[in-house]
Amino acid sequence: MCIRDSPNRILLPSNFEDRLCGDTDLVDYPNLFIPLPNRIEYGICAKSCPSIGDYVCNNVVETEIGGSAKFANTHYDHTDAEFSVGKSALSACASGSCTTVQQTNANRFAGLLKKLGDFKCFYVFYKTGPTLHRCLPFDFDTSNKTFLELANESSSTLSSLADTLGFGSFFARGFAEVKQCWISIAIACGTAAILSIIWIMLLRWILAPIVYTVIVLIFVLFIVIGVLALLQANNLEDVKLPGDSGTESQVQFFRAIEYICFGLAAVYVVLVIVVIKRIRIAIILMEESSKAFTANPGLVILPPIVIVVLCGFIALFIVVAVYIQTIGNLTASEVTAAIVRTADSYVNVSEIEAAAGAAYGETNLTDKFNISKYDAATSNKALHAYNFFMFLWAANIMIMFAFFVMAAVVCTWYFSATGVEMDKYESGDSENGRMKETKVGTMCRAVCIAFRYHLGTILFGALLIAIIQFIRAVVLYIEQQYLQKWKNNATVKILLYILNCCLECIERLVKIISKSAFVITIVKNTSFCTSAFQAIVILFENIVRVGTLTTLSTISCFLIKMFIVGCNMIIGYGLMQVTTVNDGEEVESGLFPLIGILFATFIIASLFVSVFEACVDTIMICFFIDEKDFEGRFLPPNLAKLVDKFSHIEKARKEYESQLATTTSHGAVSYTHLRAHETPEHLVCRLLLEKKKKKNREIMLSTPRHKTIYTDIDEIRIHDLK
């Protein structure tokens, strides 16, 4: 750090002229005051921190108004009371009858008015107090005490407060309150789970308003920042403060912010208009995910099981690491040799031997003592690396297995009914229609199928993720152990940052591709590599949809967590006010119990939201597969209309019915004549119209002969006719 001309710059502030307040010619003006909060770079040195109604002037030395003497503009400082006196004196002197004192006050008051118009004096509209030679906008006065004095005063104040409240140990009392409120905390954990289920269930109705509100708020944020930058730039151009040399650069800075914000707002509007259809698709998919979660509430038991198993893996990892660290050799050596090896020639070995021998009655220390040296095995680092890698692999296996089971259940739900069946059911035809559902025991069957047929797929997907995570850990180890001497080198920092960023991106991509491959494996019963290739193709073909859905899903999940935590904190605070729940005693502060409720609620909400996120990821891939391979047959009616599925078939059906009606009105026509003029689209419509009854379709989890979810499709598919 370079200190220009004076070490006082470390402690004392400087005004807009870069002069130190409280030093040299400003020794009587030790406090820095900012007269205009929107011009924080324009500070002036004041004798004392002003109050509301005072007038403070800058420190520039100028010729006295109406005279030849030179004064600093602080000569025209006025308190609220002095302002009233000066105003009265000016009125008296204007009438021609004033004393010498009144004339002096009138001259100062007239000078103040002139300086106010030149922006050299300023009206104070907020109360300040001195802290570390800065006039801060708080209603207290620390008398410019040092940090050490302030810390000591704060410590004594807290200590006296603790004594007043009747407890000397803050943490002891806090944990005592946790013990006192354990029933309230337990109830709050239960309400957190209930609130999580309720919020996720409500998403099917409130998700669209939430998403559109967020979209509008982002646009408003751009506009507000742009308007604030516009006002600040205009203020800097209109109000030229004397001595402020950085005004032009500040105007350019705020103009740049203004143009950037307004430009981003315009681009944002265009972008929203372009992707509005994809936004609506993403909203419907998340609503369907909410329905899938509601139809399969048993999925919430999987994350807690994963956490318990991961805790077991962590314990095993620590135990194995301790055993590995103890692998080595103990080498015994004589005391004398050890002393010489350690202290070299700086000690008298003979004197030490004599003193120790006299103490223990031995003439030879080696007969009584020896010193052992531990040498770690050279293979320890490799063993630690192997142990760490196996821990990563085992942890990812458990996480991916849980996702595979959840994805299998959600896939079963998605393919359990077609859009036609759902439309008929909603129209009141319960005989030929039905809604999406899963049978009892579906999750248990999904677990069995994952173990029996797809365990290798899960192991391979987890292995890829573990390899990337292990490489990231190795890079971090090398950085900490071997690159510390270059830690301040900018080139090394940039290279390490780029490397870590690339590895993190690769890890996220591998996770996304692996999860998508699991869903494709469940639906199509393909190998992991084949499924991964298809997943990459599907994701790149729908990259805009994926980005839109991922963004909205992330925002929605974050808002869900915040809503749950906020609501449950209110419930927890209310429970702590009920003395019958808290051992019949009133809770004094409740800080520690509320912190416990906060963390517990966030963890519980995260568990439920993680299941919802898995449902969103699975529904997204199912939608892409349905759209590509099944012509959108299983899409919900509202989503099918949005993506324009079967719109050309509907048009062909109307044309076919119109042609049939026109032909019939002109007389009977042979069946052969109709078939001769029939187009492929008309063929589809005719077969659909002639069908009397639709066979039941069933989507089920695989049996030993069917290792995936399958569909007995009995309707005519469009691509079969092309």
ABEGO torsion letter per residue (X at the ends): XBBBGBAAAAABBBBAAGBBBGBEAAAABABBBBABAABAABBBBBABBBBBGBBBBBABBBBBBGBABBBBAAAABBBAAAAAAAAAAAAAAAAGBBBAAAAAAAAAAAAAAAAAAAGABBBBABBBBBBGGBBBBBBBBAGGBBAAAAAAAAAAAAAAAAAAAGBABAAAAAAAAAAAAAAAAAAAAAAAAAAAAAAAAAAAAAAAAAAAAAAAAAAAAAAAAAAAAAAAAAAAAABBBBGBAAAAAAAAAAAAAAAAAAAAAAAAAAAAAAAAAAAAAAAAAAAAAAAAAAABAAAAAAAAAAAAAAAAAAAAAAAAAAAAAABEBBBBBBAAAAAAAAAEAABBAAAAAAAAAAAAGBABAAAABBBBBBBBBAAAAAAAAAAAAAAAAAAAAAAAAAAAAAAAAAAAAAAABBAAAAAAAAAGBAAABBBBBBBBGAAAAAAAAAAAAAAAAAAAAAAAAAAAAAAAAAAAAAAAAAAAAAAABAAAAAAAAAAAAAAAAAAAAAAAAAAAAAAAAAAAGBBAAAAAAAAAAAAAAAAAAAAAAAAAAAAAAAAAAAAAAAAAAAAAAAAAABAAABGGBBBAAGAAAAAAAAAAAAAAAAAAAAAAAAAAAAAAAAAAAAAAAAGGAABBAAAAAAAGBGAAAAAAAAAAAAAAAAAAAAEBBBAAAAAAABBAAAAAAAAAAABABBBBBBBBBBBAABABBBBBBABBBAAAAX
